Structure formats: structure tokens, C-alpha cells
Amino acid sequence: MFLTTGSIDKPHVIKGIVNATSHLMLSSETIDAFESIEQLFPDVEEKMKQIATDHNADGIVDIKFNTEVVQLQVAPKFLVVTGYGTMVSLID
């Protein structure tokens, strides 16, 4: 399984679009710990890999990530990372 933020120069078949999201709630003690968002990327990547594997894809190309800080009026802040890309199978 490979992941890339670019395209590939090998013949391939598109299997579909994949997306995954992970979040982290910041407690009142860590309300400004925005660097914690970095720990969410590997989780999103693993979720995307699992979905692609379930669809018999060889990899995911053109991956993009979206990061957000969500704050509800009553609740604490949430750090959210969403990743999406195109699942492909290589042609021999």
C-alpha cells in the first residue's frame, strides 16, 4: 500500500475516492496545544489505508489534508484532520 500527495506515472485503474477523519478534544488544561494536531495525521493515514485495502486498491494518490479547530459554545475545542484521495490499482 502506498500513499502519495502527487500522481503516479504508472498505468493504473481508479477504484474510487477515499476519505477519513480523526479528531482530538483539547481539555481546559491543554486548550492551546495546537501542535497536538500532528498526532492525528498517522491515524487518518491508517484509516485511509484500511479502506483502500478493503477495496483491493494498491495505493492512494493525490492525497489532500484539511485541518480544523472546532469550538462549540459550551464544549472545549476539537482538533480535526480529514484526509482524502483517489484509490488506485496498478496495471501490470
C-alpha positions as a Markdown table, in Angstrom:
| # | Residue | x | y | z |
|---|---|---|---|---|
| 1 | Met | 0.0 | 0.0 | 0.0 |
| 2 | Phe | 1.4 | 3.4 | -1.0 |
| 3 | Leu | 0.3 | 6.9 | -0.2 |
| 4 | Thr | 1.3 | 10.0 | -2.2 |
| 5 | Thr | 0.3 | 13.6 | -2.4 |
| 6 | Gly | 1.1 | 13.6 | -6.1 |
| 7 | Ser | 0.1 | 11.5 | -9.0 |
| 8 | Ile | 1.9 | 8.4 | -10.4 |
| 9 | Asp | 3.4 | 7.7 | -13.8 |
| 10 | Lys | 2.4 | 4.0 | -13.9 |
| 11 | Pro | -0.7 | 2.6 | -15.6 |
| 12 | His | -3.5 | 2.3 | -13.1 |
| 13 | Val | -7.2 | 1.9 | -12.7 |
| 14 | Ile | -9.2 | 4.3 | -10.4 |
| 15 | Lys | -11.0 | 2.4 | -7.7 |
| 16 | Gly | -12.8 | 5.4 | -6.1 |
| 17 | Ile | -12.4 | 8.1 | -3.6 |
| 18 | Val | -11.4 | 7.5 | 0.0 |
| 19 | Asn | -11.7 | 9.8 | 3.0 |
| 20 | Ala | -11.1 | 9.5 | 6.7 |
| 21 | Thr | -11.3 | 11.8 | 9.7 |
| 22 | Ser | -9.7 | 11.9 | 13.1 |
| 23 | His | -10.2 | 14.3 | 16.0 |
| 24 | Leu | -8.8 | 15.2 | 19.4 |
| 25 | Met | -10.6 | 17.0 | 22.2 |
| 26 | Leu | -8.5 | 19.6 | 23.9 |
| 27 | Ser | -9.2 | 19.8 | 27.7 |
| 28 | Ser | -9.2 | 23.1 | 29.5 |
| 29 | Glu | -5.7 | 22.4 | 30.6 |
| 30 | Thr | -4.4 | 21.9 | 27.1 |
| 31 | Ile | -6.8 | 24.3 | 25.3 |
| 32 | Asp | -3.9 | 25.9 | 23.3 |
| 33 | Ala | -2.0 | 22.7 | 22.5 |
| 34 | Phe | -2.5 | 23.1 | 18.7 |
| 35 | Glu | 0.7 | 21.2 | 18.0 |
| 36 | Ser | -1.2 | 18.1 | 19.1 |
| 37 | Ile | -2.8 | 18.1 | 15.6 |
| 38 | Glu | 0.3 | 16.4 | 14.3 |
| 39 | Gln | -0.6 | 13.2 | 16.1 |
| 40 | Leu | -3.8 | 12.9 | 14.1 |
| 41 | Phe | -2.2 | 12.6 | 10.7 |
| 42 | Pro | -0.9 | 9.0 | 11.2 |
| 43 | Asp | -4.3 | 7.9 | 12.4 |
| 44 | Val | -6.0 | 9.4 | 9.3 |
| 45 | Glu | -3.4 | 7.7 | 7.1 |
| 46 | Glu | -4.0 | 4.3 | 8.7 |
| 47 | Lys | -7.8 | 4.7 | 8.3 |
| 48 | Met | -7.4 | 5.6 | 4.6 |
| 49 | Lys | -5.0 | 2.6 | 4.1 |
| 50 | Gln | -7.5 | 0.2 | 5.7 |
| 51 | Ile | -10.4 | 1.5 | 3.5 |
| 52 | Ala | -8.2 | 1.2 | 0.4 |
| 53 | Thr | -7.2 | -2.3 | 1.3 |
| 54 | Asp | -10.8 | -3.3 | 1.8 |
| 55 | His | -11.4 | -2.1 | -1.8 |
| 56 | Asn | -8.4 | -4.1 | -3.1 |
| 57 | Ala | -6.5 | -0.9 | -4.1 |
| 58 | Asp | -2.7 | -0.8 | -4.3 |
| 59 | Gly | -2.4 | 2.7 | -3.1 |
| 60 | Ile | -3.9 | 6.2 | -2.8 |
| 61 | Val | -2.8 | 9.1 | -4.9 |
| 62 | Asp | -3.4 | 12.9 | -4.8 |
| 63 | Ile | -4.0 | 12.9 | -1.1 |
| 64 | Lys | -5.0 | 16.2 | 0.5 |
| 65 | Phe | -5.5 | 17.0 | 4.1 |
| 66 | Asn | -7.8 | 19.5 | 5.8 |
| 67 | Thr | -7.2 | 20.7 | 9.3 |
| 68 | Glu | -9.7 | 22.5 | 11.5 |
| 69 | Val | -10.1 | 23.8 | 15.0 |
| 70 | Val | -13.7 | 23.5 | 16.0 |
| 71 | Gln | -15.0 | 25.2 | 19.1 |
| 72 | Leu | -18.6 | 24.7 | 20.3 |
| 73 | Gln | -20.1 | 27.3 | 22.6 |
| 74 | Val | -20.3 | 25.0 | 25.7 |
| 75 | Ala | -17.8 | 22.3 | 24.8 |
| 76 | Pro | -13.9 | 22.5 | 24.6 |
| 77 | Lys | -12.0 | 22.8 | 21.3 |
| 78 | Phe | -11.6 | 19.9 | 18.9 |
| 79 | Leu | -8.7 | 19.5 | 16.5 |
| 80 | Val | -9.9 | 17.8 | 13.4 |
| 81 | Val | -7.9 | 16.3 | 10.4 |
| 82 | Thr | -9.6 | 15.0 | 7.3 |
| 83 | Gly | -7.7 | 13.3 | 4.6 |
| 84 | Tyr | -9.0 | 12.3 | 1.1 |
| 85 | Gly | -7.5 | 10.9 | -2.1 |
| 86 | Thr | -8.1 | 8.6 | -5.0 |
| 87 | Met | -7.7 | 4.8 | -4.6 |
| 88 | Val | -5.9 | 3.1 | -7.5 |
| 89 | Ser | -4.9 | -0.3 | -8.6 |
| 90 | Leu | -1.7 | -0.7 | -10.7 |
| 91 | Ile | -1.9 | -2.4 | -14.0 |
| 92 | Asp | 0.8 | -5.0 | -14.6 |
